[in-house]
């Protein structure tokens, strides 16, 4: 008998179901032994409280195009892993118990950075774990790509595209807030794909003077509008120099709390222009996966299943230099993958005339 468990953890994305389909189909098709599959509900919570459902081959049909997660998800912060649940349940021992009770041969964890850290902890407890790199943010260290990212970029790009016509009609500046609290991969990619004039990301603190200059130059050259893409975590040079506590207080005090409104207000004080804000928000995580995501999710699923059937555990599936790869969990845990301000894409965007507000 080959018994495996699946859970989806952290913020959802479009390609979770497609990935689980890839894992399950490959296992059912290639296992020499009979297969038993268990799906844990709502992320690690299902593993902690033994909330699972036995799944069959047919449960994994029709999932390639289905967004969200059929298992549900939740956030179980790594820093609270050793703090008991409100009802006193100790998380890690409870998870190990459920795994052992079901006699699992492998647990597949589809999650982002925090979830991968927890997966590594479970590995240290002796469980056979394989992690798969989920997140629209693309900020997982050790892999060139995460599933969810390509779909989110497509949605964010479409949003920016659609703002062009109305911005042009009304001679407006649009400030578009794109997801990414700590890293700016989606704003960077969608900003370039959507023809943004300014892209502000957490990795490159901006100076408002430079943003205003860019808008002014466009106006002087006869442009009717400007599109300013801001990451959720866009930060000014001034804010970057603040004490962490002071900056956190400032963020907490924001209306919404949205950086886009702050930036729009700041722009409106300094330039005579009609300004509007657009926040696509969680639409960036919703709906069906893009074609690129479906392919990558499938590859991740197949590779994870292949490893499990070979009895190899303790790593995260990754893509490195265009090839599928494995990265030991202890190497990935706790590291974020940031946009390199001196990297090729940022430099090319600058040559094209996109401002990052830093110069
Ligand atoms: O982790 C992905 C992400 O979508 C971030 O880009 C975003 O800031 C955050 O999750 C929002 O998460 P939620 O509203 O689900 O807590």
Boltz pocket constraint, residues with backbone or C-beta under 6 A from the ligand:
constraints:
  - pocket:
      binder: B
      contacts: [[A, 11], [A, 12], [A, 112], [A, 135], [A, 136], [A, 137], [A, 179], [A, 180], [A, 181], [A, 232], [A, 285]]
      max_distance: 6.0
